[in-house]
Amino acid sequence: VVARVVDVALAGSGIRPVWVPGEEPVYVDASPQALDRALVNLVDNARRAVAQRLAHDDAFRPFICIALDCVDQHAVLRVMDNGPGVPGEVRDRIFEPFFSTRPTGEGTGLGLPLARQIVAEGHGGEITLEETETGATFTVRLPLAAAPDEPEPSGNEG
């Protein structure tokens, strides 16, 4: 599901993301459509960030990485980019509704607040912006769920 959402969010951008799946399957009790919306917002922000940097530096090589793993009974999804990053003076405000670092008319300021609402209020998780030297890394943590039951063999193999 994650790979499909990332492909949709980056369609037509020319950016090829790096996908780093975990070693084991990850299961969460979640609404796929809601998590799709949250992930599309995160990946779209990463796409816009690297595109912004590319517009000012012809030698720049855009990088977006999506990594999924299990840590301490949580599914941990990271969306990382090497764009200009989030300035320190606005880091505390990025999840506020209607706050945007984009020029007027280019952003509503609802993407990150919606992503946080979906992850935290809708699924008991958390979304954070990690401190990084370059770019931005958003981390989504969701409680793990049990793996779905495997279907019983029908006995008609053969």
N, C-alpha and C positions, 0 to 999 in steps of 0.2 A: 504494500500500500504506500509506504513512504517513497519508494523509487518512482512510482506513478505520479504522485503529487509533485515531486521535485521536477520531473520531466515536464509537467504541465506548467509549473511556475516559471521555468526557464525557457519554454518553447520560443523559438525565434530569436533568442538573445545571442546565440553563438557561444554561450558559456557551457562548458561541459563539467558538471560537478563531479567531485570525487565522492564515492559512496563507500563507507566503511561499516559494513554490518558486523554485529557482534558474532561471537563464536556459536552461540546457541539461539534458538528462536525466542522471541520476546513476546509475551502476551500481556495485554492490559484490558481491563473492563472499561470500554470506552465507546463513544459514538464515533464511528469512522468518519462520518460527514463533518462533525464538529472538529475533530482533530485535523482533518484535511484543511479546514479553513484556517486553523491556527498555524499549521505548517506552511501553507501557501503564503501567509503574511510574513513569516520569518524568512522564507527563501526569497520572496519578492524584495524584502528589505536588503538582503545580501546582494541580490542581483543589481538593485539600484545603486548600492554602495560601490561595488566594483566598477560598474558602468561610469559612475561619477569620477572615479579615480582614473579610469581609462581615457576619459575625455580630456584629461589634463596631462597625460603621460603616455606617449606612443609606445614606449618600451615596457610599459606595465603589463604583466601577465596576470589576468584575473584568476582568482582561486576561490572556489566555494566547496566546502566539504561538509557532508552530512554523515554523522557517526551515530551508531546505535549500539547500546550495550546494557548489561544488567549490573547495577552497583547497589549493594545494601538493600536488596528486595525492592528495587525501583528500576523501571525502564528509564534509561537516560539517553536522550536524543540531543545531540549538539549540532547547531548550524553555525559554521565558521566561515568567515570571509577575510580577504586581505584588502578590503576597501579602506577608506580614511578613518574608520573607527567612530566611536561615539565620544564627542568632546566631554571632558570631565565636568564642565559646568552644567551640562544638561543630563548627565547620567541618572540623577535622582528623579527626573521628570518624564522619562521616555514612556512610562506606562500610564501616564495621566491622559484621560480622554481629551482629545482635540489638541494635544501638544504635538507639534511636528517640527523637525529640523529642516524640512524641505521648504522651498519657496512657496509663497501663496499660490494656490491653485494646483499644486503638484502632490499634495498629500492632505488627507483629512485628519490625521492624528488619531485614527481609530484602529489601525492595524494591530499595534502592540497591546493596547488595552483589551481589544477583543481576544487576542491570543491568550493573554493572561486570564481573562474571565473564563474562557473555555477550559484552559488547563487547570486553574485553581478551583474556581467555583463549580465547574461542571464535572471535573474528574478527580478532585482531591489531590492535585499535584502542585507543582510550582514551576515558574519560569523565571530565569534570572539572566542578567547580563554579566558575564565574567570579565574580570580585568585581564586584558591582553596587551602585549607590546604593540601589535599592529592589528588593524581590522577590528572585527567584533566577533564574539562567540556568545550565542544565546543557548542556554541549557534548559531543556524541559525534563522534569522528573515526574514520573507517574508511578503509582503503586503497581507492583506486578500482580497479575491474576494467574490462576491455575491454567495450565494448558487445556485446550478443549479435549474432550474425550475422543479417543480414536474410534472409528466405526468398527463394529464387530465384523470379522470375516463372515461372508455369506455362505461359505461352504460350497459355492458353485464355481470355484476356480478350477480350471482344468479342462 
